[in-house]
Amino acid sequence: MKRTEAGSGVWFRLATVAVAGVMTLAACGSNGGPPGSTLQAPPTAGIAPQRTIGPGEGKLNLIAWAGYTDTSWVTPFTKATGCKVNATYADSSDQMVTLMAAGGGGKWDMISARGDAALGLIYSGDVRPMNPDLIPDFGDFQTYFKSPPYNTIGGIHYGISLQWSPNVLLYNTKKFPIKPTSWSVTYDPANKDLITVPDNPMQIADAALYLMSTQPNLAIKDPYELTQKQFDASVALLTQQRPLVKKYWALVFDEIQLFKSGNVFAGAAWPYQTIYLQAANASVADTIPSEGATGWGDTWMLATNAPHPNCAYLWTKWVSSPLVQAEQALLFGETPVNPKACAQMERLSPGSCKRYHADAVGSYFDTIKFWKTPIATCPDGSKSCIPYSQWQNAWTAIIS
C-alpha cells in the first residue's frame, strides 16, 4: 500500500495485508448485513466489553492513517476529555498489523483498520470486543455499518465502523457519451492502453465480481471466497486485461493525472477522484455498473491490552458524532457511516453529501461487496478457498 497527499494533509492509500497465515484458521461467512459474519469464535470472543466509560486516563495512543487525527477534531476532543492523542501513522495495513502484535503490546489503544485487515487482527487476538451501547450515535449509523462482516462476528462487535468508500467506474464522458453500464469496458480489447486500475491484489475480487454475472457457471457466490477454479478464472481475466492497462495506480493523484492528461478513458476509482477531476473541469463521471462494485470500510478497533480504554471509548464517541464524521469525510475524501453527518457536510461544503453518497438509501449497499480478507476455509467448511497470500502472489505475476 502506498499513499499520497491530497489537499490539506489528506493521505490516500491502498491496503495490502500480511495476515493470510492467521486467516487460514477461520471459516468464511456472508458479506451481507447484520448480524455480521458467521466465522468461528475468535480468541478474544469471551472477553466481556466494558459496560460503562470511566474517567479518561489522560492519554490515547493510536495507530492510524495520516489524516485520521486532524487537529480540527483532535484539539477539541482533548480539551473536552483531557485525553491527549498520540498518533503513529502507518504506511500500510501490513505495518498496522505488525504494530498491533500481542494485543497492542500494552502500548497501543486503538487502530483504524481497513476491512481487509480487520479479520486478521480479530483472529490473531490483537483486538477485543467493544460495546456499541456506549456510543450514542451508533444507533444512527447506516444499517450495514452497524455490524459488517469485516468487524462483527457472531453478533460480537470487534470495533466501531468509521468511514467507507465504493470502488466506482470512472470514465471520460467524451469517449463514452452514453454512460457505461458494465465493467466490460475495462476488459474490452478495443480499449488497449486506455485503462487504469489500482495496484492491489484485491482487484482479483473485482474480476470475480464481474464473473459472477458474466460466467454464472462458475457459481461464484462471494468475490472474496473463491475456489481454485473460480480464482483461476479471475486471474485469467486480469491477465487478459494487462495489455489494456496504461498504468496500475497506487497513488490517487496518479489516476487523476492520467485522466486529466487524456491518457486513459476508464478505470476503477473512488468518488474522490471524480469530485476532484470535475472541479478541475475534466470531462468525467462515475457509475456503479450493473454487476455492482467492491468497496472498503474502516473501523476503530480496541487493542486487547489497551492501557487507556476509557479514552479509547471517549474517542470513538467523538469521531462517531455527525460533525466529526463530516469533517473527516471532507478532509480525507471518504463517506461517513453516520448519515446524520449529511447536514454538517452540506453546511461545510454544499452538495458534498450527494457527491460522496452519504445520503445513499439502504438498497445502494446491496450493490457493493465490501472488502474482507480472503481465507482458506470455504463456507461449507472445506479448505478449498484461496487465501490472501496466493492472491498476493498471483497479483505480482499479473502486473509483472
N, C-alpha and C positions, 0 to 999 in steps of 0.2 A: 504494500500500500504506500502510496506517495501522497504528497499534499502540496497545496499552493495557496497563496494568499488571495483572497477575493474581497475587494473593498476594504473596509475598516478592520483589518486584522482577522478576517474570517478565513479559516482553513477548510479546504475540501479534501476528501480522501477516498481511497478505495481500500477495502479491507482484505487482507489475506491472513489466515489463521492457522497456527500450528497446534491444533487440538485434535487431530484425527485419531491419534492413539487413544485418547480418552474417550472419544465419541464412539469408537467401535464397541464399547461396552454396553451402550444403551440401546433401547429399542425405539424405532421411529414412531411418530404419531401423526395426527392430522394437521394440516396447515390451516384449518378453519378457525372459527371464533371460539368463544367461551365453551367449556371451562379450560381452554388451553390444551397443551399436549397431553397425550396419554403415555408418555415414556415411563420406564420403570423408576422407582423412587431413588432420588439422588442421595449422596452420603449425608447431607445436612437436612434431609426432609423431616427428621424427628426433632429438630431444634425449634422450639416454640418462639414465634416472634414476640417482641415486647408488646405489652398492651397499653402502655402509656409512654409519653415523652417526658422525661425528667428535665432538670435544668441542663443547659448546654455546658459542655466540658471546656469551652473556650477555644477549641481548635478543631479543624476539619481538614483531613489530608485526602486529596482527590487525585485519581488517575483519570485524565480527561483528554478529549480532543481540544486542540487550541481553538479558542473562541467560545468554549462552553462555560468559561468562568470570567466573562467580561465584567469589568468594573461597574458597568451601568446597573447590574443587579447584584454583584458581589458586595459592593460597598454598603448599600442599604441593608443587605442581609446581615452583615457583620454588625452594623450599628443596631439593628433590631434584636439580634440574638446573642451578641457577644462572641460568636464563633468565628475565629479568624481562619480564612480559607487559604490553604497551601496546596497549590495545584502543580502536578507534574504532567506535562503534555507528552503523549505518546505519538510516535510517528506511524505506528501500525497496530493492528489488533494483536499481532504476534508479540509486540513489545508489551502491550497491556496484559496479556495472559502471563507473560514471564514475571512482570512486576507483582501480579496478584498471587503468585505462588504461595503455598502454605497459608491460605486464607488471608492474604494480605500481609503476612509476616508480623502481625501485631503493629504494623506501621500505617497501612492504608485503611481508610474508612469506606470509600466508595469508588466505583469505576463506571464510566459512561460507555457501556458495552454495546457494540453493534450486534445485530441479530445473528450474524454468522459466527460470532464469538461467544455469545451468551450461554449456549448449551454446554460448551466446553468448560466454561467457568463453573457452571452448576454441577456438572458431573465430575469435576476434579475436586469438588468440595470446598472451593475457594470463596463461594458466596453463600449466604444464608437466607432463609425465608424472611419476607418483610410483611408488615401488616398494613394493607391499604386503608383500613378503617382509620388510621392515624393521619391520613392525607385528605383533608376536607374537600379538595377539588377532584378527587379521584372519581367520585360519582358522576361528574360532568364529562368524563373522558368519552371519546368515541367508543362504542361498544367493543369493537375489535381490540382496541389497545388496553382494555381492562384486563384481559387475560390472553394475550397472543401466545402461540405455542413456542415462541423462542424465549419467553421468560416465565411461563406458567406451566407447571407440570402437576397433573392430578389435583388441580384446584389450588395448589400452593403457589403463591407469588414469590419469585426469587428476584424481584426488582419491580420498579415502577416505571412504566413507559414514559418517554420524554418527547421525542420528535420523530418524524418519518419523512420519506420521500418515495414517490413512484419512479420507476425507470421508464421514461416515455420514449416514443419515437419522435425524434426531432427531424424536420425536413425543410428543404428550401421550397418556398411557395411558387417560385418562378419555374423551377424544374418540375414540381408537382402541383399544378394549379388546382387539381382535384385532390382533396385530402386522401392520402393512402389509408386503406382500411386493413392492411395486413403487414406483418413483419416481413413478408416475402420480398419487399423492396430491398431489404438488406441482404438477401440471398440471391437476387436476380443477376445473372451474368452480364446483363446489359449495363449494370452499374459498376463495372470494373474500375477499381481505383477511386471510387467516389463515395465510399462508405467509411464510417468511423464507429468503433465500439470501444468500451472500456477494456483496459488491460487487466483482466481479472478472471480467475478460474470460475467465478460464479456465472460467467457468460454461458457456461455449459447448461445451467438451469434455463437461461433464456432460449437456447436452442431446443431444450427438452420441452419447454412450454409451447413453442411453435409446433413441434412434432406431435404434441398431444392432440392438436386439431387437424394437422395435415396428414398424419400417419396413425390413425386410430388403431390399426392392427398391432402397434407396439404396446398398446394398453398402458400408457404412462398415466398414472393417477396423480402423481406429485412430482414436480420437476427436481426436487431435492432427494427423492427416494428412487434411485434408478438401478435396475438390474444390469448385468453386463451387456445384454443385448440392447437395452434402451440407452445405456451410456455410450456404447459404441456408435449407435446411430446418431446421437447428439454430437459426438466428437467428429464423426464423418461429415456432418453438416457444416460444422465450424471450419473443418479443413477445406471443404469446398468453397467456403466463404473467403478464405485467406486472400486470394487474388483480388477480391473486391475492396479490401480494406486499405485505405490510404494510410491510416495510422491507428494503432491501438492507443487510446489516450489514457494517461494516468493522472494528468492534471486537468482540472476543469477548463483552465484558460487555453490549454492545448486544443480542446474541442472548439471552444469559442473562436479561436483564431482560424481554425480550419474552415468554419462556416463563414466567417467574415471575409476571408480571402477568396471564397468560392471554390476551394479545393475539394470540398465534399458537399454532397447534396442530401444525405440522410444518415442517421445514426442513432444509437441509444444514448440517452441523456437524462438529466434531471430538469425539473421545471426552472431551476435557477438559470441554466444556460439559455433557455428560451426567453426568460424575462430580461436577462442581460442583453441578449442579441436584439430583441425587439426594441429595447430602449436605445440601442445604437442604430435603429432604423434598418436593421438587416431583414431581408425577406424570408422569415422563418415562422414556423408554427410547430406545435407538437400535438400528439394524439396518443391515446391508448388503443391500439388496433383490436380487431375482432378476437384475436387469440388471447387477449389480456396482456399483462405485463408483470415483471417482477418488481420488487421494491425492497426498501430497507427501513428498519426501525431501531432507534437507540433506547437504551434502558439505564437508569441509575440503579446499580446493584450494591448491596451492602456486604462488605468483606466479612468472612466468617469470624475473624479475630479483630474486628474493628475496635480501636481503642476509644473512639468518640461516637458511639451510636446515637446519642441524643442529638448531637449537632448534625449527624447524618440525616436523621428524620426531619429535623428543622429545615435542613437544606432541601430535602425532597418536597416538603410542603411549599417552600418558597418558589422553587422552579416549576411547580405544577400550577401556580396561580395564573390567571388569564394574562396579566400584564407581563410577567416574566416570560411566559410561553411566547407571547407576541414579540417581545424584544429579541429573544433568542432566534425565533424563526426569521425575522427580518435581517438580523445581523449575520446569521450563518447561511441563510438561503434554504431553509427547510420548512416543514409543516408541523404545527403544534398538534399534540394529541387531544388537547382541550379545545373544543370548538368555541367555547366562550371567549377564547383569545381573539376571535374574529373582530369583535368591536374595537379592541385595542389596536389590532393591526390596521384597521380602517382609519382610526384616529391618527396613527403614526405614518401610514403610507396608504392613502386611498386607493382602493382597487386590489390591494395585496391579498386579501382574504380569498378572493376567487382565483387570482393568479396562482396561488400556492395550494389550491384545492382544500383550504382549511374549512370550507363550508360544504364539503362533499357529503352526500347522503350515504346511508349505510350500504346501499347496493353498489356504490362505487368501489367499495373494498372487496366485493366479490370478484372483481376483475383483476385483483393484484395478488400475487403469490409472494409473500414476504420471505426474505432470506432466512434460512436456518442451516446450520452446519450439516452437510451430508454425512451419514454414518453407515456402518456396515450392516447393521441389523435391520431387515425389512419389516414392514408392518405385520407380516404373517409369522414373524419370529425367526425366519431363516437368516443366515448370514450372507445372503447373496446380493445385497445392495453395495454400491461402490462408495467407499469412504473418501473423505475430502483429500487425503494425501494423494490418492490416484487422480483426483480432479486437478490437483496442482501439477502433477507430472504430465498429464495429458495436455494441459493448457500450455505448458512450456514447449512441448513438441509442436503444438498448433502454430504458435506465433514465431517459432524459430525460423 
